[in-house]
Amino acid sequence: MLKLYSLLLPLLIPVVILHLLLRGLKNPDYFKRWGERFGFNDLTPDSPVIWVHAVSVGEARAAVPLINELLSRYPDISVLVTTMTPTGSAEVLRQLGGRVLHCYVPYDLSWSVKRFLDKLKPCLAVTLETELWPNIFNGCEQRGIPIVVANARMSESSMRGYLRFEKLTRVTLSKVSLIAAQSRADARRLRRMGAPKEIIAITGSIKFEIKLPASLREAAESLRRDFGSMRPVWIAASTHDDEEKQILVAFRELRRTYPDLLLLIVPRHPERFVPVAKISRRDGYKTVLRSELRGPVDDDIEVIIADSMGELLKLYAASDVAFVGGSLVPVGGHNVLEACAVGLPVIFGPHMHNFDEISQLTLDRHAGKQVETIPELVAAVATYLGDANLRFETGEKGKKLVLQNRGALERTSELILTLAENTCAGSEQAAAVKN
């Protein structure tokens, strides 16, 4: 099955090239660094390499505490972080800078994978969430490189997709050394897909490991003064195509009760910043990009499009209520825990299959609301805006939810570090690590 997969995959190269070209029309960064996507890079590590793969910006953020732990424990080992998207790449560079090696992950073509692994020779491979790549996993196994799937999650729909290619999925999972699953449900689905029971550990989600900067409160208070201390602020974060239109419809209705309401929209993908601003202006709202602001926001400004990277926590902390996107459209939702961590009531739509357990915990702990329709979204935002005590109590429940579910990082780190000790630090190449 793996041989057939390897033979057929190159036939998709024209489709891949077309995809990059189309994405590049919206985000020019997709035109750059194509060589890395085919296994070419100019990295020359002079020490053993632990390879951590984080697909995009969400996984990159989740990986940072784990990477920091690796860097702290093994200062003489190089950590290579790969991503698949420009936004993920930018997040790695913003948070980790020159402390790690970085490039795009190669496409799962056997020759691209061979070139990548032969050059960088990682002693351990860690992939975040559940990225199952048959040729990458096979190449690692052939070279004796242990593979860890960390913070593993597997929704029911994703499992069904993988089971359409059950033989290939089972072969791929057989090459994994360790799976650190977020929940019992994730572990159960992975076992149904063919993962051996003995390699699965339930560690919880490292997305609960949110470290708030010491300066966050002061920075958020300053930003809130710029927004207008007396204006209510609603933030819609990680939004997708067609979602902003629904949010703007809800916003129009909310302004009947809260005429001075300020809406912050944070599109998930940078290439959509300007198009979303155009949609908002077309709907008749006085709209500005966050990067255009210089000091206090004029009273007549109704919508701000947050086009700055790395500010989401501060924007949450400067708002009154949050909606987290990818959930009114069938994307599968995004992480609500950052909003919870700063004490913000969180609202999300019906499509949360990528965060089943986290969204259910949020509802069970009364830290937020799930809505199905635009009228329900309007009602939920209005409920929180209209009751300061409820807003505070809900926010405190969100903070408590995050605090009580920490510990996954420590559990996952210990498992990974044990493998690293046996492979990286135990190799002749890594003798310096022990010194």
C-alpha positions in Angstrom: 0.0 0.0 0.0 2.9 2.4 0.8 4.5 1.7 -2.5 1.3 2.4 -4.4 0.9 5.7 -2.4 4.5 6.7 -3.2 3.9 6.0 -6.9 0.6 7.9 -7.2 1.6 10.9 -5.0 3.9 12.5 -7.6 0.9 12.7 -10.0 -0.5 15.4 -7.7 2.5 17.7 -8.1 0.8 19.9 -10.7 -2.2 20.3 -8.4 0.2 21.3 -5.5 2.0 23.9 -7.7 -1.4 25.3 -8.8 -2.4 25.5 -5.1 0.7 27.4 -4.2 0.1 29.8 -7.1 -3.5 30.4 -6.2 -2.6 31.0 -2.5 0.2 33.2 -3.6 -2.2 35.6 -5.4 -3.7 36.3 -1.9 -0.5 35.9 0.2 2.8 36.5 -1.7 4.7 34.5 0.9 3.3 31.4 -0.8 5.5 32.3 -3.8 8.7 32.0 -1.7 10.9 29.2 -0.4 9.4 26.5 -2.8 12.7 24.5 -2.5 12.1 23.8 1.1 8.8 22.2 0.2 10.7 19.7 -1.9 13.4 18.9 0.7 16.0 21.6 -0.3 17.2 23.9 2.5 20.4 25.7 3.5 20.4 24.5 7.1 23.7 23.1 8.4 23.2 22.0 12.1 26.4 21.3 13.9 24.8 19.3 16.7 22.1 16.6 17.0 18.7 17.7 15.9 15.3 17.2 17.5 12.7 17.9 14.8 9.3 19.4 15.8 6.6 19.8 13.2 3.8 22.2 13.7 1.5 22.6 10.7 0.3 26.2 11.1 0.0 29.1 13.5 -2.2 27.2 16.1 0.1 24.2 16.3 3.1 26.5 16.4 1.7 28.4 19.4 0.9 25.1 21.2 4.4 23.8 20.5 6.3 26.8 22.0 6.2 25.6 25.7 7.3 22.2 24.6 10.1 23.6 22.5 11.2 25.9 25.3 11.4 22.8 27.6 13.6 21.0 25.1 15.9 24.0 24.7 16.2 24.3 28.4 16.9 20.6 29.1 19.2 20.1 26.1 21.1 23.4 25.4 23.6 21.6 23.1 21.0 20.0 20.9 19.5 21.9 17.9 15.7 22.1 17.7 14.4 22.2 14.1 10.8 23.5 13.8 9.0 22.9 10.5 5.6 24.4 9.4 3.5 24.2 6.3 2.1 27.7 6.1 3.6 31.2 6.0 1.6 32.2 9.1 3.0 29.2 11.0 6.5 30.2 9.8 6.0 33.8 11.0 4.8 32.6 14.4 7.8 30.4 14.9 10.2 33.2 14.0 8.2 35.7 16.2 8.2 33.5 19.3 11.4 31.5 19.0 13.6 33.5 16.6 17.2 32.4 16.3 16.9 29.9 19.1 15.7 27.2 16.7 16.3 26.1 13.1 13.3 26.6 10.8 12.1 25.7 7.4 9.0 24.4 5.7 8.3 20.7 6.0 8.9 18.8 2.7 5.9 17.4 0.8 5.4 13.7 1.5 7.2 12.7 -1.7 9.7 9.9 -1.1 12.6 11.7 -2.7 11.8 15.0 -0.9 11.6 13.2 2.4 14.9 11.3 1.7 16.7 14.6 0.9 15.4 16.3 4.0 16.2 13.4 6.4 19.6 12.6 4.9 20.7 16.2 5.3 19.4 17.1 8.8 19.6 13.6 10.4 17.2 14.2 13.3 17.6 11.9 16.2 13.9 12.4 17.3 10.8 13.5 15.4 7.8 15.1 17.1 4.7 16.1 15.2 1.9 18.2 16.8 -1.8 17.3 16.7 -2.3 14.4 14.3 -0.3 14.8 11.1 0.1 11.3 9.6 2.5 11.3 6.6 3.3 7.8 5.3 6.6 8.6 3.6 7.9 10.8 6.4 7.1 8.2 9.0 8.5 5.4 6.9 11.7 7.4 6.2 12.1 8.0 10.0 11.6 4.3 10.8 14.2 3.2 8.2 16.8 5.5 9.8 15.9 4.5 13.4 14.4 7.9 14.2 11.7 7.6 16.9 8.4 9.4 16.0 6.2 11.0 18.6 2.7 12.3 17.8 2.2 14.9 20.6 -1.0 16.6 21.7 -2.8 14.1 19.4 -6.4 14.7 18.6 -8.6 12.8 16.3 -12.2 13.9 15.6 -14.8 11.5 14.5 -14.9 13.0 11.0 -11.1 12.9 10.7 -11.1 9.3 11.8 -13.6 8.3 9.1 -11.5 10.1 6.5 -8.4 8.1 7.5 -10.3 4.8 7.6 -11.1 5.3 3.9 -7.5 4.3 3.5 -7.4 1.9 6.4 -4.4 -0.3 5.3 -2.2 2.8 4.6 -3.3 4.4 7.9 -2.4 1.2 9.9 1.0 0.9 8.2 1.7 4.6 9.0 0.7 4.3 12.6 2.7 1.1 13.1 5.9 3.2 12.6 5.1 5.6 15.5 7.0 5.2 18.8 4.7 7.2 21.0 1.3 8.9 20.8 0.5 11.5 23.5 -3.3 11.8 23.1 -5.4 14.7 24.4 -8.3 12.6 25.7 -9.7 9.1 26.1 -11.9 9.7 23.0 -8.9 10.6 20.9 -7.1 7.5 22.1 -10.1 5.3 21.4 -10.3 6.6 17.8 -6.6 6.2 17.2 -6.8 2.6 18.4 -9.7 2.1 15.9 -7.4 3.4 13.2 -4.8 0.8 14.1 -2.5 2.5 16.6 -1.1 -0.1 19.0 -2.6 0.3 22.5 0.8 0.1 24.2 2.2 3.2 22.4 -0.7 5.5 23.5 -0.6 7.7 26.6 -3.4 10.1 27.6 -1.7 13.3 28.6 -4.3 16.0 28.1 -4.0 19.0 25.8 -1.0 21.2 26.0 -3.2 24.0 24.7 -4.1 24.6 28.3 -0.5 25.6 29.0 -1.1 29.3 28.3 1.5 31.6 29.9 0.2 35.2 30.1 2.9 37.8 29.8 3.5 39.9 32.9 2.9 43.0 30.9 -0.4 41.9 29.5 -2.7 43.6 31.9 -1.0 47.0 31.6 -0.8 46.7 27.8 -4.5 45.7 27.6 -5.6 48.6 29.8 -3.7 51.0 27.6 -5.3 49.6 24.5 -8.8 49.7 26.1 -8.3 53.4 26.8 -7.5 53.9 23.1 -10.7 52.0 22.2 -12.7 54.2 24.6 -13.1 53.1 28.2 -16.8 53.5 28.1 -17.4 51.7 24.8 -18.4 48.0 24.8 -16.0 45.9 22.8 -16.8 42.7 21.0 -14.0 40.7 19.4 -14.5 38.1 16.7 -11.3 36.1 16.4 -9.9 33.5 13.9 -12.7 34.2 11.4 -13.0 32.6 8.0 -14.5 33.3 4.6 -18.3 33.8 4.8 -18.1 34.1 8.6 -17.4 37.8 8.8 -20.6 38.5 6.8 -22.6 36.7 9.5 -20.8 38.6 12.2 -21.5 41.9 10.5 -25.2 41.1 10.3 -25.2 40.3 14.0 -23.2 43.5 14.7 -25.9 45.6 12.9 -28.6 44.1 15.2 -26.5 44.6 18.3 -25.9 48.2 17.6 -29.7 48.8 17.9 -29.2 48.2 21.7 -25.5 49.2 21.9 -25.0 52.1 19.4 -21.5 52.7 20.5 -20.4 49.0 20.2 -16.9 48.6 18.8 -16.2 45.4 16.8 -12.8 43.9 16.4 -12.4 41.3 13.7 -9.3 39.1 13.6 -9.3 37.1 10.3 -7.5 33.8 10.7 -5.4 34.3 7.6 -3.3 37.5 6.9 -4.2 37.5 3.2 -7.8 38.2 4.2 -7.1 41.3 6.2 -7.8 43.8 3.4 -10.7 41.8 1.8 -12.5 41.7 5.1 -12.0 45.4 5.6 -13.6 45.9 2.2 -16.6 43.7 3.1 -17.1 45.8 6.3 -16.9 49.1 4.4 -19.2 47.8 1.8 -21.7 47.1 4.5 -21.6 50.7 5.5 -19.3 50.6 8.6 -16.5 53.1 9.3 -13.7 50.6 9.3 -9.9 50.8 9.9 -7.0 48.4 10.0 -5.3 48.1 13.3 -2.0 49.0 11.7 -3.5 52.3 10.7 -4.3 53.4 14.2 -2.1 55.9 15.9 -3.5 56.6 19.4 -7.1 56.9 20.5 -9.9 55.5 18.2 -12.3 58.1 16.9 -15.8 57.7 18.1 -17.2 57.3 14.6 -15.0 54.2 14.0 -17.2 51.1 14.2 -15.0 48.2 13.1 -11.3 47.5 13.5 -9.7 44.8 11.4 -6.7 43.4 13.5 -4.0 43.0 10.9 -1.1 42.8 13.4 0.5 39.5 14.3 1.1 38.3 17.9 -1.5 40.5 19.5 -4.4 38.2 20.0 -4.0 37.8 23.8 -3.8 41.6 24.2 -6.9 42.1 22.0 -8.8 39.6 24.0 -7.8 41.2 27.3 -9.0 44.6 26.0 -12.4 43.3 25.0 -15.7 42.5 26.8 -16.8 39.3 25.0 -15.3 37.0 22.4 -16.5 35.0 19.5 -14.1 32.4 18.2 -14.4 31.6 14.5 -14.1 28.7 12.2 -17.3 27.6 14.0 -20.1 29.3 12.1 -18.7 27.7 9.0 -17.7 24.0 8.8 -14.0 24.5 9.4 -14.1 22.8 12.8 -13.5 25.7 15.1 -10.4 27.1 16.8 -9.0 27.2 20.3 -11.2 29.0 22.8 -8.7 28.7 25.7 -6.8 31.9 25.1 -10.0 33.9 25.5 -10.8 31.9 28.6 -7.3 32.4 30.0 -7.8 36.2 30.1 -11.2 35.9 31.7 -13.4 36.6 28.7 -16.8 35.0 28.1 -16.4 33.0 24.9 -19.0 32.2 22.2 -18.6 29.8 19.4 -20.8 28.3 16.6 -22.0 24.7 15.9 -18.9 23.5 14.0 -16.4 22.7 16.8 -15.4 19.1 15.8 -11.7 19.9 15.9 -12.1 20.9 19.6 -14.8 18.6 20.8 -13.6 18.0 24.3 -12.4 21.6 24.9 -15.6 23.1 23.7 -17.7 20.7 25.8 -15.6 21.5 28.8 -16.2 25.2 28.2 -19.9 24.6 28.1 -19.9 22.2 31.1 -18.0 24.8 33.2 -20.4 27.6 32.1 -17.4 29.5 30.7 -19.2 30.3 27.4 -22.0 29.6 25.0 -22.5 27.7 21.8 -24.9 29.2 19.2 -26.4 27.8 16.0 -27.8 30.9 14.3 -27.2 34.6 13.9 -30.2 35.5 16.2 -28.6 33.2 18.8 -25.3 34.9 18.4 -26.9 38.3 18.8 -28.7 37.1 22.0 -25.5 35.6 23.5 -23.4 38.7 22.9 -26.2 41.0 24.2 -26.6 38.8 27.3 -22.9 39.2 28.3 -22.7 42.9 27.3 -25.8 43.7 29.3 -24.8 42.0 32.6 -21.4 42.9 34.0 -21.7 40.5 36.9 -22.5 37.6 34.5 -19.6 38.7 32.3 -17.2 38.6 35.2 -18.4 35.3 36.7 -18.3 33.6 33.3 -14.8 35.0 32.7 -13.6 33.7 36.1 -15.0 30.2 35.3 -12.9 30.3 32.1 -9.8 31.2 34.0 -10.4 28.3 36.4 -11.0 25.9 33.5 -7.6 26.7 32.1 -5.8 26.5 35.4 -7.4 23.2 36.5 -6.5 21.4 33.3 -2.8 22.3 33.1 -0.2 19.5 33.4 -0.3 18.1 29.9 3.0 19.9 29.1 4.8 18.2 32.0 3.4 14.8 31.2 4.1 15.1 27.4 7.6 16.6 28.0 8.6 13.8 30.3 7.6 11.1 27.7 9.5 13.0 24.9 12.5 13.7 27.0 12.8 10.0 28.0 12.9 9.1 24.3 15.4 12.0 23.7 17.6 10.7 26.5 17.7 7.3 24.9 18.2 8.4 21.3 19.7 11.9 21.0 21.7 12.2 24.2 22.7 8.5 24.0 24.2 8.7 20.5 27.8 9.3 19.7 26.9 12.5 17.9 25.3 13.9 21.1 28.0 13.1 23.5 28.5 16.8 24.2 25.0 16.9 25.6 26.1 15.0 28.6 29.1 17.3 29.3 
